[in-house]
């Protein structure tokens, strides 16, 4: 048996911020699990808000490929995003189909037989969705960092490449701007943004070095001689994304076209998850426990057994929905003092969503992990003792970010508009 002071994943954690690290472009990484043994590096949030009502949900893909000579498993272990919230569902489906195909295809035929391990990043640049892969393909000597990216027009679904942004003779200009340590063809898969074009140089792992990446941003000022400012790609990058307003949202007399939650309300209405009454959505009203259960039952397609929590009467408009949520174990920790017509507190709503996450296979957080997650929350002391783990889990998974003053307001309530945003994040 051969011993080493650090595993590859441990070294990746310890050096993530250094030049050449495949994770250098991230703002931070989260270590979750037995990092000491190198079993877990970090976990992407299940979903997160990209702005403009657009949500990215993490899809995990695994493919077992067999065993290596030393007996260890190898295969594919990749996360990629699935977006939601676009008003044009045809465009949304096209983009998601291209993203899925891109990540499942991988970097090369060789990698398919070796291994592929990695995650993704995504951002909205003007009216362009940019998605990139951060992966390591292969095992041991000869493995390499794989950076690749896609760019889509959020209004049309058009996929942009560098040829759509720069004029045909741009290679010579780029060659002069990049370091001459490496041949131009080694800088592959550039990533566009509102700032310019970032090129990546990937180095293979060998007996004397680990695989690494170097990145170089060429600004639009540097590329001005070859930049096509009249191109659809450049105009999309320079234009802030404004979701199209559909009749579903504008049909509410109390939801204006400038409402901050317009796209979220639009999304939950189109999917028939939340409905208004008498032409009003009531975005600023608090949401009751009965309304929360009705929404969750609709989202999940749940049915009940007739059993109800103590104190909930049969025959009410919400009884079937409460029964369905209760029968599926989603009121765990909530059923002893369940008040259907009362406004649901924020920490109780987070308990329900934590139950949903665990029903989907998410592991519960340990007390130590909870304490670490809540360390920066200014009013963490006001969270009920039996709700701390649930609140921390919802924060870790990106469902709740808290307020600008660093508080989470656990005893407060969600408005219907705020709940529409929370629900959109979990779709």
LUMVEX-555882 format. One record per residue (C-alpha): residue in three letters; x, y negated, z. Coordinates in steps of 0.02 Angstrom, whole numbers, plus 50000, padded with zeros to 5 digits. Each point is the difference from the previous one (the first is absolute). Example, Ala and Ser with C-alpha at 12.3 -4.5 7.8 and 13.67 -1.06 7.14 Angstrom:
2
ala506155022550390 ser500694982849967 
This chain:
427
unk500005000050000 unk500654982649956 unk499664985550118 unk499954981749950 unk499824984650111 unk498554993349896 unk498775007349875 unk499694991849831 unk498374992750062 unk500814993550158 unk501334991449896 unk498634992849889 unk499164992650154 unk501624993050070 unk500534991949836 unk498334995249919 unk500444981449997 unk501735001749923 unk500454996849817 unk499775016149904 unk498595006650111 unk498445006149906 unk498964991150132 unk500924983349997 unk498594990849911 unk498785004150143 unk499694987850141 unk500095014150127 unk499825018750020 unk499035009450134 unk500765015450081 unk498645012150049 unk500275017250073 unk501585010050034 unk501244988049920 unk501415007450103 unk499795016549911 unk499764991449834 unk498245006749974 unk499094983749971 unk500654983749930 unk498484988849991 unk498195000549950 unk499144988049883 unk498404992050065 unk498495009549938 unk499364984049919 unk500414981749996 unk499314983749932 unk500874992749846 unk498944984350003 unk498574994249891 unk498915014350061 unk501215013049928 unk500455014750112 unk501335013249972 unk499665017150076 unk501455012050019 unk499825016749910 unk501205013650053 unk500615013149876 unk500965015650045 unk500595014249889 unk500955014850070 unk501345005649878 unk500835014250094 unk501545002150105 unk501794994249978 unk501495011450025 unk500164994950182 unk498195005050032 unk499274982550012 unk498414995549906 unk500034988249853 unk498684991749894 unk499104983549980 unk499454989150144 unk499394983449932 unk498804986050051 unk499184988849871 unk498604987050005 unk498215000349942 unk499254982649989 unk498224994550031 unk499054983850004 unk500114994749817 unk498344993749935 unk500295008749832 unk499965018650045 unk500555005249826 unk501604989850020 unk500225006950176 unk499825018049940 unk501234997149857 unk501314992850117 unk499815014050127 unk500115013249865 unk501644992649935 unk500734998750176 unk499575018150040 unk500735006349836 unk501584989850028 unk500365007050174 unk499535017949961 unk501115000249847 unk501524994450097 unk501704994349940 unk500565014749896 unk499775018349957 unk501525004250105 unk499244992450156 unk498475010849981 unk501065015250032 unk501064992150135 unk499034988650113 unk499174983150011 unk499714990750162 unk499404982350015 unk498734986450024 unk499324984849910 unk499864981450012 unk498684988549927 unk499694981449986 unk498874987949908 unk501044987749898 unk498814986649938 unk498725010449905 unk501175014849978 unk500045015750106 unk501785006550018 unk500265017650066 unk501715007950023 unk500745016650055 unk501375001950130 unk500545017949984 unk501475011750014 unk500035013649869 unk501025015850020 unk500925006950149 unk501824998250053 unk501374995349877 unk499214994049839 unk498424993250082 unk499554982249959 unk498934985450052 unk498554997349883 unk499244982649983 unk498664997649872 unk498524988349986 unk498374996049913 unk499134983449970 unk498154997649960 unk498904985149958 unk498665000250136 unk498684992849884 unk500285010849845 unk500975015250060 unk501344996549869 unk501675007750048 unk501444988049978 unk501815004049963 unk501504988749991 unk499764998349812 unk498364991250038 unk500914986850103 unk501674997149914 unk500414997049818 unk500715013849892 unk501834994850015 unk500034998950191 unk501225014550029 unk501554989849963 unk499454986250118 unk499625012550138 unk501675008549972 unk500924983650031 unk499014996650160 unk500225017050081 unk501645005350081 unk501155008049873 unk500515014150117 unk498775011549913 unk499385002249823 unk498344991449963 unk499115016449964 unk500285005450181 unk498854986150063 unk498345008549976 unk498174996650037 unk500004981250039 unk498624993250113 unk499094983949955 unk499354987450126 unk499514981750010 unk501854996150033 unk500775009249853 unk500645017349957 unk500915011550122 unk501195012949926 unk500545015750093 unk501605009849987 unk499875017650069 unk501505010550046 unk499995018950014 unk500515008950158 unk501685008749994 unk501195008650119 unk500754983150046 unk498474988550006 unk498144999850034 unk498744994949867 unk499644981550005 unk499194985549908 unk500594982549959 unk498734986749952 unk500224983649907 unk498654986749979 unk500104989949840 unk498894984750023 unk498914992849864 unk501164985050001 unk501475011449958 unk498955008549866 unk499264984049930 unk500835002149828 unk499155016949971 unk498414997650103 unk498375000149901 unk498964987550098 unk498555002049879 unk499875018750029 unk498485007550086 unk501175008050127 unk500814983650053 unk498324991050008 unk499305014050108 unk501504998850118 unk499764981350016 unk498125000850029 unk499315004550171 unk498815014750000 unk498184995150013 unk498815014650006 unk498494998749889 unk498424996950097 unk498625012449961 unk498154998350023 unk500045011850149 unk500874987050106 unk499324983949929 unk498245006950022 unk500124996350186 unk499394982550038 unk501154998850152 unk501615005649912 unk500804986049901 unk501255002149858 unk501354993050115 unk499665011850146 unk501635007850061 unk499185017250008 unk499144999149831 unk500945014449920 unk499825011150153 unk498134996750007 unk499915003249814 unk500905016750018 unk498935006950142 unk498424994149913 unk500465008149833 unk500375016350090 unk498374998850098 unk500925001050165 unk499284983950071 unk498424991449944 unk499174983650039 unk498184995850029 unk498864986849925 unk501404994449884 unk501244997050144 unk501555009550055 unk500194991150168 unk501914999449989 unk500234990950166 unk498845010950103 unk500785012550118 unk499845018249948 unk499095012050115 unk500485017950043 unk498475006149902 unk500574990549845 unk501785006850018 unk499365018050012 unk498834997549851 unk501444993449895 unk501175014250049 unk498665013049964 unk499744992549827 unk501874999249965 unk500305018050051 unk498375007649939 unk499685007150174 unk498445008950060 unk499485003350179 unk499235014150101 unk498724989450091 unk501064999250157 unk500264982550067 unk501104992150134 unk499174997050168 unk498914984649997 unk499714999849811 unk498195002849952 unk499435010449853 unk498924991849867 unk500954983649990 unk500624993749831 unk501785004250050 unk499685016850086 unk500485011249854 unk501634990649969 unk500495000250185 unk499595018650006 unk501105003249847 unk501494990650070 unk499755008150171 unk499865017749928 unk501644997849906 unk500964995350156 unk500284981949951 unk499254992950161 unk501315008650107 unk500344988450146 unk498504989149956 unk498455010550030 unk499894998650191 unk499524981649995 unk499374998149821 unk498894984849972 unk499415000149818 unk499244982649993 unk501434991150089 unk501434991849907 unk501435012449992 unk501614993950081 unk501574999649897 unk500855013450106 unk498475011549986 unk499994997949811 unk501865004149998 unk499645015650104 unk498755005749868 unk501244996749859 unk501375009050097 unk498815014950010 unk499794998849811 unk501884999649973 unk500255015350110 unk498585009149912 unk500974997149839 unk501555008050075 unk500934985350078 unk500875004950161 unk499544991050160 unk501324988150067 unk501005004050156 unk499984988250148 unk501794994749958 unk499544996249818 unk498474990550059 unk501014989550120 unk501254995749863 unk498634995149876 unk499104989150126 unk501584991950070 unk499814984749889 unk498114997950030 unk499794985450119 unk498345005850073 unk500425018550005 unk499614999750187 unk498164996849962 unk499835016149898 unk499055013250097 unk501145014250057 unk499025013049901 unk500064989549841 unk501874996149993 unk500485014949892 unk498584996649878 unk500434981549983 unk501845004249973 unk499595013149868 unk498914987849902 unk501394987050008 unk501335012549945 unk498965005349851 unk499694982249944 unk498134999750033 unk500144985650122 unk501364986749999 unk499454989150145 unk499864981150003 unk501274986649958 unk500284996250184 unk500605017850032 unk498405006150083 unk498845014449954 unk498464994250100 unk499455017750048 unk498444994350095 unk499444989049856 unk498895005349857 unk500105001949812 unk498924989549887 unk499185009049855 unk501244991549882 unk501495005650106 unk499315017650006 unk499794999949810 unk501874996449987 unk500425013950124 unk498895012249907 unk500764995249832 unk501735003750070 unk499475017850043 unk499095004349837 
